[in-house]
Structure formats: structure tokens, C-alpha cells
Amino acid sequence: MTTLEEPARSHAPRTDQPGSARPPSASRVTMSSIMGPQDTNLMGTVHGGVVLKLIDSVAGVVAARHSEGPAVTASMDETAFLVAVRVGDVVHVDAQITWTGRTSMEVAVKVTADRWDESVPATVVATAHLVMVAVDEAGNPRPVPPLVITSDADVRRSREAEIRRTHRLALRAALREAADA
């Protein structure tokens, strides 16, 4: 499971050049939201789809920041729901780029929850990895800036992302082969 470091909270203007390589910290995002009764499922906990929407929304912002334009979700995999989210929990969705290709990027997301009625540290409730593709005005894939790897943690996350990419491509090829058989 990929873990994310504490996200940068700075909103200072970016000084890098368009299209230039940038580190994960340049596009890292955290979004927080209080879960209410409208977010619940029949079990009385927050619906997984609500959490998935938060994950996808934050990943989209991270990808758009990194690629300096629109990005769409190509796949969402490795999503793990670890602990139920409850009404009143403050959910924090942290995301960052872990890998870039020519037109695609992998975004790692960690979701934590602060329990409103307990004095315990934030609990990790979900993790996910998404592949986002940068697109132009016509919806066609466009190039993305490379990722600058600066820390040992970035190196590890990038290696893990390559493994996931290899698995996604192998699965896609195996499914095509099975469909053609």
C-alpha cells in the first residue's frame, strides 16, 4: 500500500515554466469534508461511492495541476476500503502524482478520517491508485511533464507505480487475447 507524506499546504503561486518537469509536491492536494446523513448507505455508514467520488475528484485536480490542463480518469485500481466512514467524520483525501508516462499519470490517494466522537488519531480508511490522462480541447491525449524524483520515498512510489502499470498492461493484453479466442 502506498503511503503519502504530509501534503504541502502552501498556496503560493507556481514559478515553474509550463511543461517543465516538476516534483510530486508541486501538485499535491488535500481536500477535507464532513460526512453527513446524506452520504450514508443502508448500513448507516458512508457509502463507498461517496468516498470514490472524493478520490476521483482530488486525483483529477492533482493530474490537472501536474499536466497544466484537463485530465480524465482512465482507470481506478488498487482501491481498498479499510475502515468504515461514519456520519460526522471529517474525511481528508490526500493525493499526489507517483509516475508519469507520455500522456498519462498515476495518482496515489490516501483517505483518512478524524472521528468526531473519539480522541484518537486520524484513521486511514481507504487507499487508491488512479491513472489519469491529460487531454486537449478536443479530448485527445496530450503530453504531460515528467516527474522529478527527489526523495527515497518518491523513488519507492515510482517503482511501485511501474509494477502496477506492468500488471495493468498484462491484464489488458490477457483479456484481449481471451476475447479473441
N, CA, C and O of each residue as an XYZ file, in Angstrom:
724
protein
N       0.848     -1.159      0.000
C       0.000      0.000      0.000
C       0.897      1.225      0.000
O       1.871      1.283      0.750
N       0.581      2.188     -0.823
C       1.346      3.417     -0.877
C       0.895      4.353      0.223
O      -0.299      4.504      0.483
N       1.857      4.974      0.860
C       1.516      5.980      1.854
C       1.995      7.322      1.353
O       2.969      7.413      0.605
N       1.307      8.351      1.769
C       1.661      9.697      1.363
C       2.204     10.450      2.554
O       1.734     10.273      3.678
N       3.188     11.285      2.312
C       3.699     12.138      3.367
C       2.710     13.269      3.579
O       1.788     13.451      2.784
N       2.900     14.031      4.653
C       2.034     15.176      4.929
C       2.073     16.102      3.726
O       3.154     16.513      3.304
N       0.914     16.440      3.162
C       0.885     17.269      1.966
C       1.284     18.709      2.251
O       1.080     19.231      3.347
N       1.856     19.330      1.235
C       2.196     20.744      1.341
C       0.908     21.552      1.418
O      -0.040     21.265      0.687
N       0.855     22.531      2.266
C      -0.348     23.332      2.441
C      -0.183     24.729      1.838
O      -1.048     25.586      2.017
N       0.905     24.958      1.138
C       1.164     26.281      0.576
C       0.297     26.533     -0.645
O       0.076     25.642     -1.465
N      -0.190     27.764     -0.749
C      -0.945     28.166     -1.922
C      -0.192     29.249     -2.675
O      -0.795     30.061     -3.377
N       1.120     29.260     -2.529
C       1.940     30.253     -3.218
C       1.859     30.026     -4.714
O       1.702     28.888     -5.156
N       1.963     31.091     -5.505
C       1.914     30.915     -6.949
C       3.073     30.065     -7.446
O       4.178     30.109     -6.905
N       2.796     29.292     -8.485
C       3.840     28.450     -9.066
C       4.805     29.300     -9.865
O       4.412     30.254    -10.537
N       6.068     28.940     -9.783
C       7.080     29.697    -10.505
C       7.755     28.869    -11.589
O       8.644     29.363    -12.282
N       7.343     27.618    -11.743
C       7.972     26.778    -12.762
C       7.442     27.135    -14.153
O       6.391     27.760    -14.291
N       8.164     26.738    -15.142
C       7.801     27.020    -16.523
C       6.788     25.997    -17.018
O       6.842     24.835    -16.615
N       5.855     26.413    -17.894
C       4.881     25.456    -18.438
C       5.582     24.275    -19.101
O       6.543     24.449    -19.851
N       5.093     23.085    -18.818
C       5.629     21.888    -19.449
C       6.920     21.385    -18.844
O       7.418     20.339    -19.258
N       7.485     22.101    -17.868
C       8.743     21.668    -17.278
C       8.498     20.563    -16.257
O       7.424     20.467    -15.662
N       9.522     19.729    -16.069
C       9.431     18.648    -15.088
C       9.196     19.240    -13.712
O       9.681     20.328    -13.400
N       8.451     18.519    -12.895
C       8.171     19.023    -11.552
C       8.058     17.857    -10.574
O       7.737     16.735    -10.966
N       8.325     18.133     -9.295
C       8.228     17.087     -8.267
C       6.772     16.843     -7.870
O       5.900     17.656     -8.178
N       6.508     15.729     -7.189
C       5.142     15.451     -6.731
C       4.576     16.565     -5.858
O       3.374     16.826     -5.887
N       5.423     17.217     -5.091
C       4.938     18.262     -4.178
C       4.319     19.447     -4.919
O       3.533     20.186     -4.328
N       4.649     19.646     -6.187
C       4.119     20.781     -6.951
C       2.629     20.658     -7.234
O       1.964     21.658     -7.505
N       2.102     19.442     -7.173
C       0.682     19.259     -7.496
C      -0.081     18.510     -6.405
O      -1.244     18.155     -6.598
N       0.552     18.271     -5.280
C      -0.091     17.539     -4.173
C      -1.300     18.326     -3.670
O      -1.260     19.552     -3.576
N      -2.376     17.604     -3.346
C      -3.619     18.238     -2.898
C      -4.197     17.468     -1.716
O      -4.097     16.244     -1.640
N      -4.809     18.220     -0.789
C      -5.612     17.633      0.278
C      -6.963     18.319      0.276
O      -7.049     19.545      0.208
N      -8.020     17.519      0.352
C      -9.368     18.058      0.473
C     -10.006     17.422      1.701
O      -9.860     16.223      1.937
N     -10.710     18.232      2.477
C     -11.386     17.728      3.667
C     -12.884     17.983      3.559
O     -13.321     18.992      3.007
N     -13.659     17.046      4.099
C     -15.113     17.164      4.034
C     -15.727     16.459      5.235
O     -15.263     15.395      5.645
N     -16.776     17.059      5.798
C     -17.514     16.422      6.892
C     -18.596     15.543      6.279
O     -19.356     15.997      5.424
N     -18.667     14.306      6.706
C     -19.657     13.369      6.181
C     -20.980     13.542      6.934
O     -21.011     13.581      8.164
N     -22.059     13.642      6.173
C     -23.371     13.860      6.761
C     -24.329     12.720      6.470
O     -23.963     11.758      5.794
N     -25.548     12.817      6.971
C     -26.548     11.766      6.762
C     -26.836     11.499      5.284
O     -27.163     10.370      4.917
N     -26.721     12.517      4.434
C     -26.970     12.347      3.002
C     -25.926     11.448      2.337
O     -26.120     11.015      1.201
N     -24.825     11.164      3.031
C     -23.737     10.355      2.474
C     -23.828      8.882      2.843
O     -22.968      8.095      2.447
N     -24.857      8.492      3.597
C     -24.884      7.137      4.140
C     -25.547      6.113      3.213
O     -26.321      6.447      2.316
N     -25.203      4.860      3.477
C     -25.809      3.725      2.783
C     -26.812      3.051      3.720
O     -27.109      3.575      4.794
N     -27.323      1.912      3.322
C     -28.309      1.207      4.139
C     -27.733      0.656      5.447
O     -28.479      0.303      6.361
N     -26.405      0.586      5.528
C     -25.759      0.106      6.749
C     -25.540      1.230      7.760
O     -25.112      0.984      8.887
N     -25.836      2.470      7.349
C     -25.654      3.598      8.250
C     -24.257      4.178      8.249
O     -23.947      5.070      9.040
N     -23.412      3.675      7.364
C     -22.058      4.228      7.214
C     -21.989      4.968      5.881
O     -22.913      4.889      5.072
N     -20.904      5.676      5.662
C     -20.778      6.448      4.426
C     -20.655      5.491      3.243
O     -19.871      4.542      3.268
N     -21.430      5.756      2.229
C     -21.470      4.947      1.003
C     -20.095      4.963      0.329
O     -19.461      6.013      0.214
N     -19.650      3.801     -0.108
C     -18.363      3.703     -0.797
C     -18.288      4.595     -2.019
O     -17.221      5.110     -2.351
N     -19.419      4.782     -2.693
C     -19.448      5.646     -3.872
C     -19.144      7.091     -3.542
O     -18.572      7.806     -4.365
N     -19.516      7.535     -2.352
C     -19.198      8.899     -1.914
C     -17.682      9.036     -1.772
O     -17.091     10.024     -2.209
N     -17.068      8.032     -1.155
C     -15.615      8.045     -0.982
C     -14.927      7.974     -2.346
O     -13.942      8.676     -2.576
N     -15.433      7.134     -3.250
C     -14.848      7.035     -4.592
C     -14.929      8.361     -5.340
O     -13.990      8.738     -6.041
N     -16.044      9.068     -5.195
C     -16.177     10.363     -5.862
C     -15.147     11.352     -5.324
O     -14.543     12.096     -6.097
N     -14.942     11.369     -4.019
C     -13.929     12.246     -3.431
C     -12.540     11.891     -3.959
O     -11.756     12.771     -4.312
N     -12.248     10.593     -4.009
C     -10.954     10.124     -4.518
C     -10.757     10.592     -5.953
O      -9.710     11.147     -6.287
N     -11.756     10.372     -6.806
C     -11.647     10.737     -8.215
C     -11.525     12.255     -8.396
O     -10.760     12.722     -9.240
N     -12.266     13.009     -7.615
C     -12.214     14.468     -7.724
C     -10.837     15.006     -7.374
O     -10.285     15.833     -8.101
N     -10.282     14.540     -6.265
C      -8.966     15.029     -5.844
C      -7.885     14.566     -6.817
O      -6.980     15.334     -7.144
N      -7.969     13.326     -7.281
C      -6.993     12.842     -8.268
C      -7.044     13.685     -9.533
O      -6.007     13.966    -10.134
N      -8.243     14.089     -9.943
C      -8.384     14.934    -11.128
C      -7.719     16.286    -10.956
O      -7.105     16.801    -11.891
N      -7.835     16.864     -9.774
C      -7.182     18.150     -9.513
C      -5.662     17.993     -9.555
O      -4.964     18.814    -10.151
N      -5.155     16.939     -8.920
C      -3.713     16.699     -8.911
C      -3.198     16.528    -10.346
O      -2.186     17.119    -10.722
N      -3.895     15.722    -11.134
C      -3.472     15.482    -12.518
C      -3.539     16.762    -13.349
O      -2.645     17.030    -14.151
N      -4.590     17.548    -13.159
C      -4.714     18.807    -13.902
C      -3.607     19.779    -13.514
O      -3.058     20.468    -14.374
N      -3.278     19.839    -12.240
C      -2.180     20.714    -11.806
C      -0.857     20.276    -12.404
O      -0.086     21.099    -12.897
N      -0.595     18.963    -12.357
C       0.681     18.475    -12.883
C       0.775     18.701    -14.390
O       1.815     19.116    -14.902
N      -0.320     18.423    -15.092
C      -0.284     18.492    -16.562
C      -0.658     19.866    -17.103
O      -0.616     20.094    -18.312
N      -1.023     20.780    -16.207
C      -1.391     22.149    -16.576
C      -2.564     22.204    -17.547
O      -2.561     22.972    -18.509
N      -3.554     21.383    -17.275
C      -4.757     21.372    -18.101
C      -5.646     20.212    -17.737
O      -5.368     19.492    -16.777
N      -6.713     20.018    -18.489
C      -7.667     18.958    -18.167
C      -7.051     17.563    -18.199
O      -6.149     17.272    -18.985
N      -7.566     16.722    -17.326
C      -7.169     15.316    -17.292
C      -8.396     14.495    -16.950
O      -9.246     14.922    -16.170
N      -8.482     13.322    -17.536
C      -9.625     12.443    -17.307
C      -9.150     11.133    -16.682
O      -7.989     10.746    -16.814
N     -10.065     10.471    -16.005
C      -9.756      9.201    -15.353
C      -9.756      8.088    -16.384
O     -10.751      7.875    -17.078
N      -8.638      7.374    -16.486
C      -8.548      6.228    -17.387
C      -8.817      4.931    -16.633
O      -9.442      4.015    -17.166
N      -8.344      4.859    -15.393
C      -8.629      3.682    -14.574
C      -8.472      4.030    -13.104
O      -7.722      4.929    -12.723
N      -9.208      3.287    -12.301
C      -9.090      3.396    -10.850
C      -8.871      1.978    -10.371
O      -9.742      1.119    -10.509
N      -7.704      1.743     -9.808
C      -7.442      0.388     -9.343
C      -6.798      0.423     -7.965
O      -6.495      1.484     -7.418
N      -6.603     -0.750     -7.435
C      -6.000     -0.866     -6.121
C      -6.778     -0.058     -5.078
O      -6.188      0.438     -4.119
N      -8.081      0.077     -5.252
C      -8.882      0.769     -4.254
C      -9.163     -0.202     -3.115
O      -9.686     -1.298     -3.318
N      -8.802      0.229     -1.916
C      -9.024     -0.609     -0.739
C      -9.791      0.192      0.293
O      -9.346      1.256      0.724
N     -10.964     -0.330      0.692
C     -11.728      0.268      1.777
C     -11.313     -0.463      3.049
O     -11.605     -1.647      3.214
N     -10.641      0.236      3.934
C     -10.030     -0.396      5.093
C     -10.894     -0.327      6.346
O     -10.952     -1.283      7.120
N     -11.564      0.804      6.543
C     -12.387      1.032      7.729
C     -13.598      1.840      7.284
O     -13.485      2.713      6.423
N     -14.749      1.553      7.866
C     -15.958      2.289      7.518
C     -15.854      3.743      7.975
O     -15.295      4.045      9.029
N     -16.411      4.633      7.149
C     -16.507      6.052      7.491
C     -17.904      6.271      8.043
O     -18.877      5.710      7.540
N     -17.996      7.097      9.090
C     -19.276      7.310      9.761
C     -19.748      8.749      9.598
O     -18.959      9.645      9.298
N     -21.016      8.952      9.795
C     -21.576     10.305      9.789
C     -20.865     11.123     10.859
O     -20.670     10.657     11.982
N     -20.485     12.331     10.506
C     -19.786     13.213     11.421
C     -18.279     13.148     11.294
O     -17.582     14.047     11.764
N     -17.757     12.095     10.662
C     -16.308     12.017     10.462
C     -15.860     13.125      9.521
O     -16.557     13.469      8.566
N     -14.680     13.680      9.806
C     -14.053     14.615      8.880
C     -13.095     13.785      8.039
O     -12.119     13.231      8.545
N     -13.390     13.710      6.741
C     -12.603     12.908      5.818
C     -11.582     13.807      5.132
O     -11.918     14.888      4.647
N     -10.331     13.349      5.098
C      -9.249     14.068      4.430
C      -8.755     13.188      3.282
O      -8.379     12.035      3.496
N      -8.755     13.729      2.071
C      -8.311     12.994      0.898
C      -7.008     13.635      0.424
O      -7.004     14.773     -0.046
N      -5.899     12.895      0.552
C      -4.570     13.361      0.157
C      -4.160     12.640     -1.118
O      -4.310     11.423     -1.222
N      -3.638     13.393     -2.095
C      -3.262     12.763     -3.365
C      -2.011     13.403     -3.930
O      -1.740     14.585     -3.718
N      -1.251     12.589     -4.658
C      -0.061     13.088     -5.344
C       0.280     12.197     -6.529
O      -0.092     11.024     -6.580
N       0.997     12.785     -7.476
C       1.492     12.045     -8.644
C       2.590     11.095     -8.185
O       3.451     11.475     -7.392
N       2.562      9.858     -8.682
C       3.618      8.894     -8.357
C       4.414      8.467     -9.581
O       5.521      7.942     -9.456
N       3.849      8.693    -10.766
C       4.501      8.246    -12.005
C       3.913      9.027    -13.164
O       2.732      9.374    -13.149
N       4.733      9.305    -14.169
C       4.219      9.899    -15.404
C       4.739      9.120    -16.593
O       5.861      8.615    -16.596
N       3.885      9.039    -17.607
C       4.265      8.478    -18.890
C       4.244      9.595    -19.915
O       4.504     10.752    -19.583
N       3.936      9.257    -21.159
C       3.900     10.274    -22.207
C       2.663     11.164    -22.070
O       2.769     12.389    -22.126
N       1.486     10.545    -21.888
C       0.243     11.311    -21.752
C      -0.529     10.959    -20.484
O      -1.549     11.580    -20.186
N      -0.050      9.973    -19.741
C      -0.772      9.520    -18.557
C       0.050      9.717    -17.290
O       1.269      9.886    -17.327
N      -0.659      9.689    -16.173
C      -0.057      9.872    -14.860
C      -0.751      8.937    -13.888
O      -1.948      8.680    -14.009
N       0.005      8.428    -12.921
C      -0.622      7.695    -11.831
C      -0.702      8.629    -10.639
O       0.251      9.340    -10.320
N      -1.859      8.617     -9.984
C      -2.083      9.410     -8.779
C      -2.386      8.447     -7.637
O      -3.281      7.609     -7.741
N      -1.627      8.575     -6.543
C      -1.881      7.790     -5.338
C      -2.738      8.628     -4.401
O      -2.506      9.824     -4.227
N      -3.732      7.983     -3.802
C      -4.659      8.682     -2.920
C      -4.753      7.931     -1.594
O      -4.866      6.706     -1.556
N      -4.703      8.701     -0.513
C      -4.913      8.144      0.824
C      -6.048      8.924      1.462
O      -6.046     10.155      1.461
N      -7.023      8.196      2.009
C      -8.170      8.813      2.659
C      -8.085      8.498      4.147
O      -7.980      7.337      4.543
N      -8.131      9.547      4.968
C      -8.145      9.365      6.418
C      -9.418      9.995      6.975
O     -10.046     10.832      6.327
N      -9.784      9.582      8.178
C     -10.963     10.151      8.832
C     -10.629     10.481     10.270
O     -10.025      9.683     10.987
N     -11.034     11.676     10.679
C     -10.988     12.072     12.082
C     -12.339     11.718     12.658
O     -13.367     12.179     12.162
N     -12.351     10.913     13.689
C     -13.593     10.503     14.332
C     -14.094     11.640     15.209
O     -13.380     12.090     16.106
N     -15.279     12.098     14.968
C     -15.816     13.250     15.691
C     -16.055     12.965     17.164
O     -16.023     13.876     17.991
N     -16.294     11.708     17.490
C     -16.658     11.375     18.868
C     -15.558     10.649     19.637
O     -15.807     10.110     20.716
N     -14.363     10.634     19.096
C     -13.265      9.939     19.754
C     -12.015     10.811     19.702
O     -11.814     11.560     18.746
N     -11.196     10.714     20.708
C      -9.945     11.464     20.697
C      -8.805     10.529     20.287
O      -7.861     10.299     21.043
N      -8.921     10.008     19.089
C      -7.901      9.121     18.531
C      -7.318      9.783     17.292
O      -7.961     10.636     16.680
N      -6.107      9.398     16.920
C      -5.525      9.977     15.703
C      -6.362      9.623     14.476
O      -7.159      8.685     14.494
N      -6.162     10.389     13.424
C      -6.845     10.104     12.154
C      -6.588      8.656     11.755
O      -5.486      8.134     11.926
N      -7.625      8.021     11.222
C      -7.564      6.624     10.811
C      -7.545      6.547      9.295
O      -8.346      7.210      8.635
N      -6.641      5.746      8.725
C      -6.641      5.534      7.280
C      -7.850      4.669      6.950
O      -7.982      3.558      7.463
N      -8.737      5.180      6.089
C      -9.972      4.457      5.776
C      -9.995      3.900      4.360
O     -10.757      2.978      4.071
N      -9.167      4.449      3.471
C      -9.139      3.947      2.092
C      -7.862      4.399      1.405
O      -7.266      5.414      1.764
N      -7.459      3.624      0.410
C      -6.348      3.995     -0.465
C      -6.744      3.638     -1.891
O      -7.573      2.756     -2.113
N      -6.150      4.325     -2.845
C      -6.449      4.031     -4.249
C      -5.315      4.539     -5.133
O      -4.526      5.400     -4.743
N      -5.266      3.981     -6.321
C      -4.354      4.447     -7.366
C      -5.179      4.644     -8.626
O      -5.942      3.765     -9.028
N      -5.019      5.806     -9.243
C      -5.766      6.130    -10.454
C      -4.802      6.457    -11.572
O      -3.737      7.028    -11.338
N      -5.175      6.099    -12.778
C      -4.437      6.532    -13.961
C      -5.260      7.629    -14.602
O      -6.423      7.432    -14.955
N      -4.640      8.785    -14.745
C      -5.285      9.948    -15.347
C      -4.571     10.248    -16.664
O      -3.353     10.102    -16.768
N      -5.339     10.668    -17.664
C      -4.775     11.024    -18.966
C      -5.044     12.496    -19.228
O      -6.180     12.962    -19.134
N      -3.982     13.218    -19.557
C      -4.130     14.630    -19.909
C      -4.761     14.710    -21.290
O      -4.387     13.963    -22.195
N      -5.725     15.624    -21.452
C      -6.409     15.759    -22.740
C      -6.411     17.222    -23.184
O      -6.341     18.143    -22.370
N      -6.494     17.402    -24.504
C      -6.583     18.752    -25.062
C      -8.055     19.135    -25.222
O      -8.946     18.409    -24.780
N      -8.299     20.282    -25.859
C      -9.669     20.796    -26.021
C     -10.570     19.829    -26.774
O     -11.781     19.814    -26.554
N     -10.000     19.031    -27.651
C     -10.777     18.076    -28.442
C     -10.929     16.721    -27.734
O     -11.566     15.810    -28.262
N     -10.344     16.596    -26.546
C     -10.439     15.338    -25.819
C      -9.373     14.329    -26.198
O      -9.442     13.171    -25.786
N      -8.384     14.753    -26.979
C      -7.304     13.858    -27.379
C      -6.178     13.895    -26.354
O      -5.914     14.940    -25.759
N      -5.509     12.755    -26.141
C      -4.392     12.752    -25.189
C      -3.318     13.764    -25.594
O      -3.035     13.957    -26.776
N      -2.732     14.401    -24.578
C      -1.653     15.367    -24.816
C      -0.497     15.045    -23.875
O      -0.705     14.427    -22.830
N       0.706     15.453    -24.231
C       1.876     15.143    -23.388
C       1.789     15.768    -22.002
O       1.203     16.835    -21.819
N       2.387     15.079    -21.025
C       2.468     15.594    -19.664
C       3.929     15.816    -19.289
O       4.813     15.128    -19.799
N       4.185     16.772    -18.404
C       5.561     16.992    -17.948
C       6.070     15.775    -17.185
O       5.293     15.075    -16.535
N       7.367     15.525    -17.265
C       7.927     14.414    -16.485
C       7.879     14.721    -14.997
O       7.730     15.870    -14.582
N       8.008     13.668    -14.211
C       8.009     13.780    -12.756
C       9.452     13.824    -12.270
O      10.270     12.995    -12.668
N       9.760     14.775    -11.422
C      11.086     14.871    -10.819
C      11.073     14.063     -9.533
O      10.309     14.351     -8.611
N      11.919     13.056     -9.482
C      12.014     12.192     -8.311
C      13.150     12.733     -7.435
O      14.307     12.767     -7.855
N      12.805     13.156     -6.211
C      13.811     13.810     -5.376
C      14.103     13.104     -4.056
O      15.129     13.372     -3.430
N      13.230     12.218     -3.629
C      13.432     11.573     -2.331
C      13.383     10.052     -2.468
O      12.924      9.517     -3.478
N      13.861      9.377     -1.444
C      13.782      7.911     -1.425
C      12.327      7.450     -1.487
O      12.018      6.446     -2.130
N      11.436      8.180     -0.820
C      10.009      7.822     -0.849
C       9.450      7.968     -2.262
O       8.659      7.133     -2.701
N       9.853      9.025     -2.984
C       9.412      9.204     -4.368
C       9.918      8.063     -5.248
O       9.188      7.575     -6.111
N      11.157      7.637     -5.035
C      11.727      6.526     -5.808
C      10.904      5.264     -5.570
O      10.553      4.559     -6.515
N      10.595      4.981     -4.297
C       9.808      3.788     -3.966
C       8.431      3.851     -4.601
O       7.983      2.874     -5.202
N       7.747      4.992     -4.478
C       6.411      5.126     -5.058
C       6.446      4.975     -6.574
O       5.547      4.370     -7.159
N       7.470      5.518     -7.209
C       7.593      5.405     -8.666
C       7.807      3.949     -9.080
O       7.217      3.491    -10.059
N       8.638      3.227     -8.349
C       8.861      1.795     -8.650
C       7.568      0.997     -8.480
O       7.244      0.146     -9.308
N       6.835      1.277     -7.404
C       5.559      0.598     -7.180
C       4.577      0.912     -8.303
O       3.830      0.038     -8.742
N       4.579      2.164     -8.770
C       3.689      2.567     -9.867
C       4.043      1.813    -11.146
O       3.149      1.401    -11.884
N       5.318      1.629    -11.414
C       5.748      0.863    -12.602
C       5.251     -0.575    -12.523
O       4.835     -1.147    -13.531
N       5.293     -1.157    -11.333
C       4.798     -2.527    -11.154
C       3.302     -2.576    -11.446
O       2.836     -3.468    -12.155
N       2.544     -1.614    -10.900
C       1.104     -1.589    -11.167
C       0.832     -1.401    -12.656
O      -0.074     -2.030    -13.203
N       1.602     -0.548    -13.309
C       1.436     -0.321    -14.754
C       1.676     -1.614    -15.525
O       0.900     -1.959    -16.415
N       2.740     -2.326    -15.190
C       3.051     -3.602    -15.846
C       1.893     -4.576    -15.675
O       1.511     -5.264    -16.622
N       1.338     -4.635    -14.476
C       0.203     -5.535    -14.220
C      -1.037     -5.108    -15.009
O      -1.732     -5.958    -15.566
N      -1.322     -3.807    -15.066
C      -2.492     -3.332    -15.831
C      -2.344     -3.692    -17.310
O      -3.295     -4.162    -17.934
N      -1.160     -3.474    -17.864
C      -0.946     -3.768    -19.285
C      -1.028     -5.266    -19.558
O      -1.583     -5.678    -20.576
N      -0.480     -6.083    -18.659
C      -0.550     -7.537    -18.835
C      -1.998     -8.017    -18.742
O      -2.415     -8.875    -19.519
N      -2.757     -7.479    -17.812
C      -4.169     -7.856    -17.693
C      -4.935     -7.468    -18.948
O      -5.722     -8.260    -19.465
N      -4.711     -6.254    -19.440
C      -5.386     -5.803    -20.662
C      -5.063     -6.725    -21.842
O      -5.952     -7.088    -22.611
N      -3.794     -7.098    -21.980
C      -3.405     -7.984    -23.075
C      -4.034     -9.362    -22.922
O      -4.490     -9.943    -23.906
N      -4.064     -9.887    -21.712
C      -4.659    -11.213    -21.481
C      -6.161    -11.194    -21.754
O      -6.698    -12.151    -22.312
N      -6.839    -10.125    -21.371
C      -8.280    -10.030    -21.629
C      -8.567     -9.924    -23.133
O      -9.524    -10.521    -23.626
N      -7.744     -9.172    -23.853
C      -7.917     -9.077    -25.314
C      -7.709    -10.440    -25.971
O      -8.457    -10.839    -26.863
N      -6.678    -11.142    -25.509
C      -6.388    -12.460    -26.065
C      -7.545    -13.425    -25.791
O      -7.936    -14.198    -26.666
N      -8.083    -13.375    -24.583
C      -9.213    -14.254    -24.236
C     -10.446    -13.905    -25.058
O     -11.196    -14.795    -25.457
N     -10.662    -12.618    -25.314
C     -11.822    -12.195    -26.108
C     -11.699    -12.626    -27.560
O     -12.701    -12.906    -28.217
N     -10.476    -12.679    -28.060
C     -10.232    -13.069    -29.450
C     -10.252    -14.576    -29.647
O     -10.322    -15.054    -30.779
N     -10.189    -15.326    -28.554
C     -10.111    -16.798    -28.652
C     -11.455    -17.400    -28.999
O     -11.572    -18.619    -29.121
